[in-house]
Amino acid sequence: MEVLWEKRSATVGEVMAGLPGETALAYSTVLTTLRILEQKGFVAHLESGRAYVYHPLVEREEAQASATELLVSRFFNNSPGLLALRLLERENLDQEELQRLKRMIEHSEDDKA
C-alpha cells in the first residue's frame, strides 16, 4: 500500500521496484497481495494493455484509522489508552515526541471540559 499511496498507481512490477531494498518478494507474492487488497476493497485495477495498473481506493489516514480501531478492539479491550501505555513502555521516544504527546493529551482534556 505504501508504494501505491506514493505513486498513486502502479503495475505489479512497479510495486516490486518501489519496495525497500531489503524487501525481496516474488512477483507472485506481490500479485497475490494486491489481489487480496482488491478483494477487501483497498485497491482496484485498470487494464493497460496486458498489464493491470493498481490504484488505492482508501487513503493512508483512513487505512491507519481502520487498522488502529481493529488493533485496539482485538488486543487492547477497546482501550486506546492501554495501547498508548504499551507503546510508551516499549518504545524510546525522544523529547520532541514526548512533548507532542503531552500537548495532544492536554488538548484532548481541554475538549472534554
N, C-alpha and C positions, 0 to 999 in steps of 0.2 A: 504494500500500500504506500509506503514511503516514496518509492520510485514513481508510482502513478500520481501521487499528490504533487511531487516535484515537477514531473514532466507534463502532467495533465492528460496525456495519452501515450501509450507505448505498446509495441508488439512484445511477444514473449522474449525475443532476443534482446530487445531494448531494455526490458525489465532486468534480464540477466546482466547486461552490461552495466546497469545502474546500481547493482548491488555492491556493497562494500567489498573491497579486495579479498578479504579473508573468507568471504561467503562463497563457497564453491558448490553450487547446486546444479543438478542435471536439468536439461531443458524440460523433460517430462515432469519433474518435480514442480518447476515454476508454472508450467501449463496447468497441472492438476490444482495447484493452489489458486490460480486465477479462476479456474472453473468453479471451484468451491466458493470463492468470494462472490462470483457471479450468481451462483445458486442462492446464496444468502442475501443477495441484494446490495452488496457493497460496490460492485463494479458491473459494467456492461461492455459489450464489444460491438464494433462495426467491422464489416468485411472490407478489406482494401486489397483487391486482387486476390491472391491466395492466402494472405495473412489476415489474422484478426488483430485489430487495434483496440486495446482495452482502455477504459477511462473510468475514473472513480465516480460513483453515484452519491457518495457521502463525503463530506468534508472531514478533515482531520479532527477538528474540535468535536464534531458530532460523534465520530467513532470513539474518541477518547472518553467522552461523557458516557456513552453506552457501555464501554468496556469497564469503566470505573464503577458504574452502578452495578454491573454484574459481579465484579470482584467484591465490592462491599457486601452485596447481598449473600453471596455464596460462602465467603471466607471470614467475614467480619460482623456477622449477625446484624446486618443493616446499620452498622455504626461507622460513619466516616471518621469519627474521632479515633476509634480503635485502629483503623487503617493508618491514620496520621501518626499516632503514637508508635505503631510498629515501624513505620518508615523512619521516624526520628531515632528510634533505638538502634536501627541497623545501618543508617547512613551517616557519614560525616559531612554535615552541612557547614559551609563557610559562613562567616559573619553576615555577609550580604543576604544570603538565603534565609538565615535565621531572622534578620530584621524584616525582610519581606513577609515572612510568615507571621511575625508579630503584628505588623501593620494590617494584614488580612484578618487576623483574629480580632484585633481591636475594631476594625471596620465592621466586621460581622456582628460584634457585640453592640455597636452603635445602632445598627439596623434593627436589632431586636428591641432596643429600648424605646 
